[in-house]
């Protein structure tokens, strides 16, 4: 009984202290992950404006960076993807690409949290006057790859997006076959590699679904998953990713 009373007292005391600490948290200074100078956030305003590149023009369907403004790139006109559109803020190039690799390969979760904040802020601004999807679907990893890595970066981003936007996450999609590392394959090899690689054993009742991933390279992965989602009942599939690989890097 005394032990229980002591625990309750400690809990009450900690809750009284937490409120002013939370109030002061906005005053805490960070060090920019890129230039290491003191900043309000994990990336200072100067570095965000100078080094995190938002493409001026891109395909409205697949998000491919373009030199001029057109609604669809040639590839999407010839072979329309299963997904309907993409919302991707940044180009996959240094230093953002380095941060993403550190997060995925070295478990640099401060970088992961910073990337999530950038992702969420952009999506919030983009959908300020647009209807949001009703469901988030993180791109699944095969269980062997997730076991080796220790986490799925798409789920990591989805949790932060879900918390801020109040959209549920569907985790029932599965990658049923193990594939070779996609980053070493070209587009045709990726498409062949991903044929029949996803499954979803449920019927979707939400008409608009968003696929969540960290990087879109050729769009083969998201296209394969979008096919499964539409076969399961989705009417519209949007792809949300943090970065898009330029064509010359694919």
C-alpha positions as CSV (number, residue, x, y, z in Angstrom):
1,X,0.0,0.0,0.0
2,X,2.8,2.4,0.9
3,X,4.6,1.5,-2.4
4,X,1.4,2.3,-4.3
5,X,1.0,5.7,-2.5
6,X,4.6,6.6,-3.2
7,X,4.2,5.9,-6.9
8,X,1.1,8.0,-7.1
9,X,2.8,10.8,-5.3
10,X,5.8,10.7,-7.7
11,X,3.4,10.6,-10.7
12,X,1.5,13.6,-9.4
13,X,4.7,15.6,-8.8
14,X,6.1,14.8,-12.3
15,X,2.9,15.9,-14.0
16,X,3.0,19.2,-12.2
17,X,6.6,19.7,-13.4
18,X,5.9,18.6,-17.0
19,X,3.7,21.5,-17.9
20,X,6.2,24.3,-17.4
21,X,8.9,22.1,-19.1
22,X,6.7,21.8,-22.1
23,X,6.1,25.5,-22.2
24,X,9.9,26.1,-22.1
25,X,10.6,23.5,-24.8
26,X,10.0,26.0,-27.5
27,X,12.9,28.1,-26.2
28,X,15.4,25.2,-26.4
29,X,18.0,25.8,-29.1
30,X,19.1,23.0,-31.4
31,X,22.2,22.6,-33.7
32,X,21.5,22.4,-37.4
33,X,22.2,18.9,-38.7
34,X,23.8,20.4,-41.9
35,X,25.8,23.4,-40.8
36,X,25.9,22.7,-37.0
37,X,25.1,26.3,-36.1
38,X,22.6,27.1,-33.4
39,X,19.0,27.1,-34.7
40,X,15.4,26.9,-33.6
41,X,14.9,23.6,-35.5
42,X,17.0,20.6,-36.5
43,X,17.7,22.3,-39.8
44,X,18.2,26.1,-39.8
45,X,16.2,28.3,-42.2
46,X,19.3,29.2,-44.3
47,X,20.2,25.5,-45.0
48,X,16.6,24.6,-45.7
49,X,16.3,27.3,-48.3
50,X,19.8,26.8,-49.8
51,X,20.2,23.0,-49.8
52,X,16.8,21.3,-49.8
53,X,15.7,21.6,-53.4
54,X,12.0,21.8,-54.3
55,X,11.7,21.2,-58.1
56,X,10.2,24.1,-60.0
57,X,8.4,21.9,-62.5
58,X,7.3,18.3,-62.2
59,X,4.9,15.7,-63.7
60,X,1.6,16.0,-61.9
61,X,1.2,12.3,-62.0
62,X,4.5,10.7,-61.1
63,X,6.4,13.7,-59.7
64,X,9.3,13.4,-62.1
65,X,11.3,16.7,-62.1
66,X,10.9,18.5,-65.5
67,X,12.6,21.4,-67.2
68,X,9.3,23.1,-68.1
69,X,5.6,23.1,-66.9
70,X,3.5,20.4,-68.4
71,X,0.8,18.3,-66.7
72,X,2.2,14.9,-67.5
73,X,5.6,13.6,-68.6
74,X,6.0,11.5,-71.7
75,X,6.2,8.2,-69.8
76,X,3.0,8.8,-67.9
77,X,1.2,9.7,-71.2
78,X,2.4,6.5,-72.8
79,X,2.0,4.2,-69.8
80,X,-0.4,5.7,-67.2
81,X,0.5,4.5,-63.7
82,X,-2.0,2.8,-61.4
83,X,-1.7,5.7,-58.9
84,X,-3.4,9.0,-59.8
85,X,-1.0,11.7,-58.6
86,X,2.0,12.3,-56.3
87,X,2.9,14.8,-53.6
88,X,6.7,14.9,-53.2
89,X,8.4,18.0,-51.9
90,X,12.1,17.5,-52.5
91,X,14.7,16.2,-55.0
92,X,16.7,13.2,-53.9
93,X,20.1,14.8,-53.8
94,X,22.7,15.7,-51.2
95,X,22.4,16.7,-48.4
96,X,18.9,15.3,-48.1
97,X,19.9,11.9,-49.7
98,X,22.7,11.6,-47.1
99,X,20.3,12.2,-44.3
100,X,17.9,9.6,-45.6
101,X,20.7,7.0,-45.9
102,X,21.9,7.8,-42.4
103,X,18.4,7.3,-41.1
104,X,17.8,4.0,-42.9
105,X,21.2,2.4,-42.7
106,X,22.7,3.8,-39.5
107,X,19.5,4.2,-37.4
108,X,20.1,8.0,-37.1
109,X,16.7,8.7,-35.6
110,X,17.4,12.4,-35.0
111,X,17.7,12.6,-38.8
112,X,14.6,10.5,-39.1
113,X,12.6,12.9,-36.8
114,X,13.9,15.9,-38.7
115,X,12.9,14.3,-42.1
116,X,9.4,13.6,-40.6
117,X,9.0,17.2,-39.6
118,X,9.9,18.4,-43.1
119,X,7.5,15.8,-44.6
120,X,4.6,16.6,-42.3
121,X,4.9,20.4,-42.7
122,X,4.9,20.2,-46.5
123,X,1.9,17.9,-46.6
124,X,0.0,20.1,-44.1
125,X,0.6,23.2,-46.3
126,X,-0.2,21.4,-49.5
127,X,-3.5,20.1,-48.2
128,X,-4.6,23.4,-46.5
129,X,-7.4,23.8,-49.1
130,X,-7.5,20.3,-50.5
131,X,-9.4,17.2,-49.3
132,X,-7.1,14.8,-47.5
133,X,-7.0,11.0,-48.2
134,X,-8.9,8.9,-45.7
135,X,-6.2,6.2,-45.3
136,X,-2.4,6.0,-45.2
137,X,-0.7,2.8,-46.6
138,X,3.1,2.6,-45.9
139,X,5.0,0.7,-48.5
140,X,5.7,-2.6,-46.8
141,X,9.1,-4.2,-46.5
142,X,9.6,-7.9,-46.8
143,X,9.9,-9.3,-43.3
144,X,13.5,-10.4,-43.8
145,X,14.6,-6.9,-44.8
146,X,12.6,-5.3,-42.0
147,X,14.1,-7.7,-39.5
148,X,17.6,-6.9,-40.7
149,X,17.0,-3.1,-40.7
150,X,15.0,-3.1,-37.5
151,X,12.3,-0.8,-38.7
152,X,10.3,0.3,-41.8
153,X,11.0,3.9,-42.7
154,X,7.6,4.2,-44.5
155,X,5.8,3.2,-41.3
156,X,8.0,5.7,-39.3
157,X,6.9,8.5,-41.5
158,X,3.3,7.3,-41.6
159,X,3.0,7.4,-37.8
160,X,4.1,11.1,-37.7
161,X,1.7,11.9,-40.6
162,X,-1.2,10.1,-39.0
163,X,-0.7,11.8,-35.6
164,X,-0.6,15.3,-37.1
165,X,-3.3,14.8,-39.8
166,X,-5.6,12.4,-37.8
167,X,-5.7,9.8,-40.7
168,X,-5.6,6.1,-39.9
169,X,-2.9,3.8,-41.1
170,X,-3.5,0.5,-42.9
171,X,-0.7,-2.0,-42.1
172,X,-2.3,-5.1,-43.8
173,X,-0.5,-4.7,-47.1
174,X,2.3,-7.2,-47.3
175,X,5.3,-7.8,-49.6
176,X,5.0,-11.5,-50.2
177,X,8.2,-12.1,-52.1
178,X,11.7,-11.1,-51.3
179,X,13.3,-8.9,-53.9
180,X,16.9,-7.8,-54.6
181,X,17.9,-4.3,-53.6
182,X,15.9,-1.9,-55.9
183,X,18.6,0.8,-56.0
184,X,20.8,-1.3,-58.3
185,X,18.1,-1.9,-60.9
186,X,16.8,0.1,-63.8
187,X,13.1,0.7,-64.4
188,X,12.5,-2.4,-66.5
189,X,14.3,-4.6,-64.0
190,X,12.4,-3.0,-61.1
191,X,9.0,-3.6,-62.8
192,X,9.9,-7.2,-63.4
193,X,11.3,-7.6,-59.9
194,X,8.0,-6.3,-58.4
195,X,5.5,-8.2,-60.4
196,X,3.0,-9.8,-58.0
197,X,5.1,-8.8,-54.9
198,X,2.3,-7.2,-52.9
199,X,-0.9,-8.6,-51.4
200,X,-3.8,-7.1,-49.4
201,X,-6.3,-9.5,-47.9
202,X,-9.0,-7.0,-47.2
203,X,-11.6,-4.8,-49.0
204,X,-11.0,-1.1,-48.9
205,X,-14.1,1.1,-48.2
206,X,-12.2,4.4,-48.2
207,X,-12.2,5.9,-51.8
208,X,-9.0,7.9,-51.5
209,X,-5.8,6.3,-50.2
210,X,-2.3,7.6,-49.9
211,X,0.8,5.4,-50.3
212,X,3.7,6.5,-48.0
213,X,7.3,6.1,-48.9
214,X,10.6,7.8,-48.3
215,X,11.9,8.0,-51.9
216,X,10.3,7.5,-55.3
217,X,13.0,6.5,-57.9
218,X,11.2,5.1,-61.0
219,X,7.7,4.7,-59.5
220,X,7.7,0.9,-60.0
221,X,7.3,0.1,-56.3
222,X,4.4,2.5,-55.7
223,X,2.8,1.5,-59.0
224,X,2.8,-2.2,-58.1
225,X,1.3,-1.4,-54.7
226,X,-1.3,1.0,-56.2
227,X,-2.5,-1.8,-58.5
228,X,-3.2,-4.0,-55.5
229,X,-5.0,-1.1,-53.6
230,X,-7.3,-0.4,-56.6
231,X,-8.0,-4.1,-57.0
232,X,-9.0,-4.1,-53.4
233,X,-11.5,-1.2,-53.8
234,X,-9.6,2.1,-53.7
235,X,-10.9,4.7,-56.3
236,X,-8.0,7.1,-56.0
237,X,-4.4,6.5,-55.0
238,X,-2.1,9.3,-54.2
239,X,1.6,8.8,-53.5
240,X,3.2,10.8,-50.7
241,X,7.0,10.6,-50.5
242,X,9.7,12.8,-49.1
243,X,12.0,12.9,-52.2
244,X,11.9,12.1,-55.9
245,X,15.0,10.9,-57.8
246,X,15.8,13.0,-61.0
247,X,15.8,11.0,-64.2
248,X,19.6,11.3,-64.7
249,X,20.2,9.5,-61.4
250,X,17.8,6.6,-62.1
